[in-house]
């Protein structure tokens, strides 16, 4: 799972096997090890109607509607997005999507990515 953060926007991209595991278990997590701490980001299925986000204990958590996990791995839906308003009225843009093979050359392993529909 890849994460992109810019200002108040979060974007997670998941490969085929990551989407399958998430849909099967309702949970997926990655972490980056630093010399003094870990940075973690996770996707959790829960009883929410739209995507929500929070940050605590060095972890970015995106909550995902559990109903949407039922067939996301097998359907043609690319992703989900929402502008989440926090209790203090701050807006956080959230995008969760399937990771497609890049059209340009890259050294990154893309063998588990979804076929690019533009190819």
N, C-alpha and C positions, 0 to 999 in steps of 0.2 A: 504494500500500500504506500502510495506517495502522498505527501502533504505539501500543499502550497498555501502560504499565509501572506497576505498583503493587506496591511491596514486592518480593517474589520471584516475581512473576508477569509473564509476557509474553503479549501478544496481538497477532497480526498479522491484519489484514483485507484481503483482496485483491478487486479488482473483476474482472469477467469477463475483460477483456483481460490483466490481470496474471496471473490463474490460467492463461490460455491460454499466455502467454509462458513462465511458470515451468514448466509441464508440457512445453512444447516444448524449452526450453533447459536446464532444471534449475537455473536461477538467476534471482533477481530482487533488485534493490537500490534503496533510496531513500537520500537524504541531506538533511541540513539544514545550510545554510551559516551559520556564526557569524563574527563579525569576526576571531577568532583561530584557529578550527579548524572542522572538519566533524564532524558526528555522523552516522554511517551505520548502517543496519540492513539486513540481508540474509537471504534465504532460499536455502539451498543443498540440492539433492538429493544424497544420498550413501549410502554403504554402512552405514546405521544401521537398527536395527529399530524404533526409536521416536524421537520428537522429542528433540533435544538442543540445548543452548544454551551460548554462551560470549560473552565480551566481551574484545576486545583491539584496540589501535590505534584507539580511538574508534568501534569497530564492534560492534554486537550481531549475532551470527550464530546463526541457528536452522538446524540440520541436520534434513532431512526425508527419510524413507525413499524411496529412488528408485523402488521398486515402486509406491508410492502415486501417483506422478506420471503413470503410464501412462494413466489415464482420469479423473482427478479433474476435469478441465475439462468433461467430457461426462456425468458421472454425477450422481446426486442427493446424494452425500455432502457435507454442509455443511462439515465441518471435522475436525480431528484435535487430540487433546490428550494430554498426558502430564505426569506429575510426574517431572522429571529429577533424579536424585541425583548431585551432583558428587563428585569424588574425596575432598573434605573433608566429605562427608556432608551437604551443604547441598541442600535441595530447591528446585527452580525449577519453578513451574507454567507450562506452555506451551500456548497455544491458537492454532491457525492455522485461519482460516475464510474462507469466501466472504462478501463484503460485500453485504448486502441493502439495498434502498431503505428508508429510514426511514419510519415510520408518521406521525411528527409533522412539522411544517413545519421546513424547514432551508434555509439559503441555499447549502449545499454542492451542487455539481454531482453528481447521482446517475445520470446517463444511462448509465453503464457498470456500474452495480450490478446484482446479481441481483434479479429480482422478489421482493418480500416474500411468503412463503407465507401470511401472515396477512391479506393484503389481499383 
